[in-house]
Amino acid sequence: MTHQWLSVWFIARMFEDMRHRVLGFSNAVLVDAEYSAYDDQPLDEPGEWGDLASFREAAARS
């Protein structure tokens, strides 16, 4: 009986590991896609809310 539970636990553990790998990969892809918008606009080019270079400089001074 213990042997059966060990097999069930092992299969469940493999499934859980696979699920984490798939979801982790898909989350990384989504985050990369969201941040790709910053690649479209140079840091020193003014945008709707100002430019990112000025923001970084102000943040570094604070």
N, C-alpha and C positions, 0 to 999 in steps of 0.2 A: 504494500500500500504506500509506503514512504517513497518508493521508487516512482510511482505514478505521480505523486504530488511534486516531486522534484522535476519530472518531465514537464508537467503543467506550468510550474514556476519558471522553468527555463524558457519555454515557448512564450509565456507572457512577458518575460524580461526582454526577450529578443524583439517582440512586437513593440514594446514600450520604447526601446532604444531606437528602433526604426522610425517610429512616430515622431520622436524628438528630433531626429536627424532631418526628416522631411519638413517638419514645421519650422525648425530652425533655419533651414535653407530658404524656405519660402519667405520667412520674416526678413531675412537678410536681403533677399531680392527686392522686397517691397520697400525697405528702408533705402536701399541704393537708388531705387527708382524715384523716391520722393526727393532725395538730395541731389539728383541729377539736374534739377531745375536751377541750382546754383551754378552749374557749369555753363549754362546758357548766357549768363551775364557776368562780365568781369567785375572784380571786387571794387574797383574805383569808379565804376560807371553808376551814376545816380539812377535809382529805381523809384518805385512808388513810395517807399518809406525812407529814402536816403541811400547812401552807399555803404556796403559792408566794410570797406576799409576804414572809414571814419568810425563806425561802430566798434570795430576791433581795437582801434587806437584808444577810444574813450574807455572801453572796458579794461584795457591794459593799465590805464592811468588810475583807475578807481581801486 
